[in-house]
Amino acid sequence: MYFKLAGEIESVELIAVGGRIREIMRLRKQYGHGRWRKLKGIALVRLENGNLRQAEIHWYEAHGIGRKKMKIKRFLE
């Protein structure tokens, strides 16, 4: 599902770090070594059809690499 962030991410929580991430080897191979973290938060997103929805999103990020593989886990409305 394609979407864009329409605001800031709020209520950011850490899910996993480093070796606790199931996909750590793929992340390192695809984007490079770094201190990878899996995070979740709540944000207002704009969907492909133009609708604005509040959603829980998950993503991976590493210092110097940035946010990667953002996905919507569920809608909150």
C-alpha positions as protocol buffer text, in pm:
chain_id: "A"
residue {
  index: 1
  type: MET
  ca { x: 0 y: 0 z: 0 }
}
residue {
  index: 2
  type: TYR
  ca { x: 145 y: 332 z: -107 }
}
residue {
  index: 3
  type: PHE
  ca { x: 120 y: 626 z: 133 }
}
residue {
  index: 4
  type: LYS
  ca { x: 292 y: 950 z: 236 }
}
residue {
  index: 5
  type: LEU
  ca { x: 326 y: 1099 z: 581 }
}
residue {
  index: 6
  type: ALA
  ca { x: 98 y: 1400 z: 621 }
}
residue {
  index: 7
  type: GLY
  ca { x: 238 y: 1503 z: 959 }
}
residue {
  index: 8
  type: GLU
  ca { x: 482 y: 1416 z: 1232 }
}
residue {
  index: 9
  type: ILE
  ca { x: 511 y: 1067 z: 1382 }
}
residue {
  index: 10
  type: GLU
  ca { x: 391 y: 1064 z: 1743 }
}
residue {
  index: 11
  type: SER
  ca { x: 413 y: 812 z: 2029 }
}
residue {
  index: 12
  type: VAL
  ca { x: 730 y: 652 z: 1889 }
}
residue {
  index: 13
  type: GLU
  ca { x: 820 y: 323 z: 2061 }
}
residue {
  index: 14
  type: LEU
  ca { x: 1117 y: 93 z: 2020 }
}
residue {
  index: 15
  type: ILE
  ca { x: 1027 y: -264 z: 1919 }
}
residue {
  index: 16
  type: ALA
  ca { x: 1369 y: -427 z: 1861 }
}
residue {
  index: 17
  type: VAL
  ca { x: 1740 y: -347 z: 1822 }
}
residue {
  index: 18
  type: GLY
  ca { x: 2022 y: -520 z: 1632 }
}
residue {
  index: 19
  type: GLY
  ca { x: 2015 y: -900 z: 1652 }
}
residue {
  index: 20
  type: ARG
  ca { x: 1658 y: -899 z: 1784 }
}
residue {
  index: 21
  type: ILE
  ca { x: 1535 y: -784 z: 1441 }
}
residue {
  index: 22
  type: ARG
  ca { x: 1437 y: -1085 z: 1228 }
}
residue {
  index: 23
  type: GLU
  ca { x: 1540 y: -917 z: 901 }
}
residue {
  index: 24
  type: ILE
  ca { x: 1873 y: -775 z: 1024 }
}
residue {
  index: 25
  type: MET
  ca { x: 2086 y: -960 z: 766 }
}
residue {
  index: 26
  type: ARG
  ca { x: 1871 y: -836 z: 475 }
}
residue {
  index: 27
  type: LEU
  ca { x: 1880 y: -478 z: 609 }
}
residue {
  index: 28
  type: ARG
  ca { x: 2259 y: -485 z: 640 }
}
residue {
  index: 29
  type: LYS
  ca { x: 2300 y: -635 z: 293 }
}
residue {
  index: 30
  type: GLN
  ca { x: 2056 y: -396 z: 125 }
}
residue {
  index: 31
  type: TYR
  ca { x: 2131 y: -68 z: 310 }
}
residue {
  index: 32
  type: GLY
  ca { x: 2462 y: -121 z: 495 }
}
residue {
  index: 33
  type: HIS
  ca { x: 2582 y: -175 z: 848 }
}
residue {
  index: 34
  type: GLY
  ca { x: 2455 y: 48 z: 1121 }
}
residue {
  index: 35
  type: ARG
  ca { x: 2276 y: 38 z: 1454 }
}
residue {
  index: 36
  type: TRP
  ca { x: 1943 y: -84 z: 1317 }
}
residue {
  index: 37
  type: ARG
  ca { x: 1628 y: -34 z: 1521 }
}
residue {
  index: 38
  type: LYS
  ca { x: 1269 y: -132 z: 1454 }
}
residue {
  index: 39
  type: LEU
  ca { x: 1022 y: 134 z: 1566 }
}
residue {
  index: 40
  type: LYS
  ca { x: 650 y: 201 z: 1569 }
}
residue {
  index: 41
  type: GLY
  ca { x: 445 y: 517 z: 1598 }
}
residue {
  index: 42
  type: ILE
  ca { x: 121 y: 691 z: 1512 }
}
residue {
  index: 43
  type: ALA
  ca { x: 93 y: 931 z: 1219 }
}
residue {
  index: 44
  type: LEU
  ca { x: -152 y: 1093 z: 984 }
}
residue {
  index: 45
  type: VAL
  ca { x: -101 y: 939 z: 638 }
}
residue {
  index: 46
  type: ARG
  ca { x: -227 y: 1026 z: 291 }
}
residue {
  index: 47
  type: LEU
  ca { x: -328 y: 717 z: 93 }
}
residue {
  index: 48
  type: GLU
  ca { x: -311 y: 664 z: -285 }
}
residue {
  index: 49
  type: ASN
  ca { x: -674 y: 771 z: -327 }
}
residue {
  index: 50
  type: GLY
  ca { x: -612 y: 1099 z: -138 }
}
residue {
  index: 51
  type: ASN
  ca { x: -781 y: 1001 z: 190 }
}
residue {
  index: 52
  type: LEU
  ca { x: -621 y: 1110 z: 516 }
}
residue {
  index: 53
  type: ARG
  ca { x: -618 y: 842 z: 787 }
}
residue {
  index: 54
  type: GLN
  ca { x: -464 y: 802 z: 1132 }
}
residue {
  index: 55
  type: ALA
  ca { x: -251 y: 486 z: 1130 }
}
residue {
  index: 56
  type: GLU
  ca { x: 0 y: 287 z: 1329 }
}
residue {
  index: 57
  type: ILE
  ca { x: 316 y: 258 z: 1122 }
}
residue {
  index: 58
  type: HIS
  ca { x: 628 y: 43 z: 1163 }
}
residue {
  index: 59
  type: TRP
  ca { x: 971 y: 110 z: 1013 }
}
residue {
  index: 60
  type: TYR
  ca { x: 1343 y: 40 z: 1046 }
}
residue {
  index: 61
  type: GLU
  ca { x: 1607 y: 307 z: 1091 }
}
residue {
  index: 62
  type: ALA
  ca { x: 1979 y: 337 z: 1148 }
}
residue {
  index: 63
  type: HIS
  ca { x: 2197 y: 637 z: 1227 }
}
residue {
  index: 64
  type: GLY
  ca { x: 2337 y: 784 z: 907 }
}
residue {
  index: 65
  type: ILE
  ca { x: 2106 y: 572 z: 690 }
}
residue {
  index: 66
  type: GLY
  ca { x: 1760 y: 695 z: 789 }
}
residue {
  index: 67
  type: ARG
  ca { x: 1411 y: 545 z: 784 }
}
residue {
  index: 68
  type: LYS
  ca { x: 1355 y: 245 z: 561 }
}
residue {
  index: 69
  type: LYS
  ca { x: 1070 y: 4 z: 484 }
}
residue {
  index: 70
  type: MET
  ca { x: 779 y: 203 z: 631 }
}
residue {
  index: 71
  type: LYS
  ca { x: 451 y: 14 z: 643 }
}
residue {
  index: 72
  type: ILE
  ca { x: 103 y: 62 z: 780 }
}
residue {
  index: 73
  type: LYS
  ca { x: 16 y: -199 z: 1041 }
}
residue {
  index: 74
  type: ARG
  ca { x: -339 y: -83 z: 1115 }
}
residue {
  index: 75
  type: PHE
  ca { x: -573 y: 211 z: 1086 }
}
residue {
  index: 76
  type: LEU
  ca { x: -686 y: 371 z: 1411 }
}
residue {
  index: 77
  type: GLU
  ca { x: -1018 y: 522 z: 1302 }
}
